[in-house]
Amino acid sequence: MAKLYVNPNVKKGHINPELQGHFSEHLGRCIYEGIFVGENSHIPNVKGMRTDVVEALKEIHVPVLRWPGGCFADEYHWQEGIGPKESRKKMINTHWGGVVEDNSFGTHEFMELCEQLGCKTYINGNVGSGTVQEMSEWVEYMTFKGVSPMAELRKANGHEEPWKVDYFGVGNENWGCGGNMRPEYYGDLYRRYQTYVRNYDSKNPIFKIACGANVDDYHWTDKVLETTFDHGWGFMNGMSLHYYTIPTGNWNKKGLALDFDEKDWYRTLKAALKMDELIKGHGAIMDQYDPEKKIGMIVDEWGTWYDVEPGTNPGFLYQQNTMRDALVAGINLNLFNKHCDRVKMANIAQMVNVLQAVILTEGEKMVKTPTWHAFYMYQNHQDGELVESCVETVQAGLEKDYMVPNLTESVSVAKDGRIHVTMTNLCLTDSQEIQGYFADSTIKSVKGTVLTGDMRAHNTFENPNAVHTEDFTAVTAEGNRMTFTIPACSLLHLEVEI
């Protein structure tokens, strides 16, 4: 029997709702067909946004949405995506599939989507192929309330009042698709470009995010911070980190989403657990420049990345989604909670039809993936306070190179005083009996939800509820102790009233 220890009296940090953020890029069928179908579509929509998708996303309380990329951001010129749709300039999406981008989804449509979702806005600006003036005018167009050329243009295009831009990324992956830059060069560009991301509304300042590292490129983190902090300057609110879980570790042959074995299962979860090492490693460098942790780590691209589904456009990055993906989501969401003192936002890649999507669509059909169900369970942590907790683990797996701890967890207390425990059991074969102890507390009641199934279990358009959450009632409580058994290959959420 494993022991779970929780001390509700020791607060470890605030869990920003944005730790459960999302990412939508002009890539494959994420925006077009997935989210946006246009007002004249036979698919039910509100101002072009799919009603079924919006309602499903509202169920998991999407807190923030990142757009327009990704690699697409550094070739996106925002003025091509405003004004009458029939006159918007068409372009070739050179990064993703070589398809024609007609720019029918632009700034106004993105803001409309966020309003329908009730979420915050995270916009990525173009540093790779864009100018300072272009970025400056975009911010003016979106946020300036008075009389100015860009504000008048916004009004002429049908939106009288300015929008609120909550987060603004100054470039994306500028070490790669965003310009193949050296960190010192990007650091200087960041200093320059962010200067013109002006706060026209002093009551709602824009949270400015610098392009951070790819995986374990600690040199990038160090040199960008060194350059931006030169002469004691260092003004930024956040710094990004990108890490994708690839089962094989080989970008050229990543493995398939559905055709995998037990060895693939464990090496995928082991790869997902690397996120802990990366947050600590980059966090240690950030601590040297920012010991008070004023700069947030923004993990704005994370999730599983497999080879595309057979027969689909390789540039569209469409993949199915199984219990394996749900466990990867659970691992990461627990880790983000545990590191909430430094990690302030995270955005899964991507929202619909791309990579580890929470939703898949096909024409009029829509299905919620196992990852959607993971987010549905974990939303209880949003805006809570992380409390001290730990759990005893044993190694699970097949052999030396494919072993992982069987359990991960995080615990928070909500504003109403209820305690939320989320756990994952990464073992494919063995359930785990657990005794949970709550310091200086008496448990009044416990209720729970569980997500479990075969490792390859997934939802299809023909069988959309093959994987779904169920009530979990097999838990007993007495005094400060509760006892329960978490099934193999599962995620569990317990709500504890003390």
Sequence and secondary structure as in RCSB ss.txt:
>XXXX:A:sequence
MAKLYVNPNVKKGHINPELQGHFSEHLGRCIYEGIFVGENSHIPNVKGMRTDVVEALKEIHVPVLRWPGGCFADE
YHWQEGIGPKESRKKMINTHWGGVVEDNSFGTHEFMELCEQLGCKTYINGNVGSGTVQEMSEWVEYMTFKGVSPM
AELRKANGHEEPWKVDYFGVGNENWGCGGNMRPEYYGDLYRRYQTYVRNYDSKNPIFKIACGANVDDYHWTDKVL
ETTFDHGWGFMNGMSLHYYTIPTGNWNKKGLALDFDEKDWYRTLKAALKMDELIKGHGAIMDQYDPEKKIGMIVD
EWGTWYDVEPGTNPGFLYQQNTMRDALVAGINLNLFNKHCDRVKMANIAQMVNVLQAVILTEGEKMVKTPTWHAF
YMYQNHQDGELVESCVETVQAGLEKDYMVPNLTESVSVAKDGRIHVTMTNLCLTDSQEIQGYFADSTIKSVKGTV
LTGDMRAHNTFENPNAVHTEDFTAVTAEGNRMTFTIPACSLLHLEVEI
>XXXX:A:secstr
 EEEEEEEEEEEEE  GGGGEEE  SSTTSTBTTTB  TT SS EETTEEHHHHHHHHHTT  EEEES SGGGGG
  GGGGSS GGGS  EE TTTTT EE   S HHHHHHHHHHHT EEEEEE  SS  HHHHHHHHHHHH  SS HH
HHHHHHTT  S     EEEE S TTTTTT   HHHHHHHHHHHHHTS  SSTTS  EEEEEEEETT HHHHHHHH
HHHTGGG    SEEEEEEEE TTS TT    SSS  HHHHHHHHHHHHHHHHHHHHHHHHHHHH TT  SEEEEE
EEEE     TTS TTS     BHHHHHHHHHHHHHHHHTTTTEEEEEEE SBSSSS SEEEETTEEEE HHHHHH
HHHGGGTT EEEEEEE   EEESSGGGEEESEEEEEEE TTS EEEEEEE  SS  EEEEEEETT    EEEEEE
EE  TT B  SSSTTSS  EEE  EEEETTEEEEEE SSEEEEEEEE 
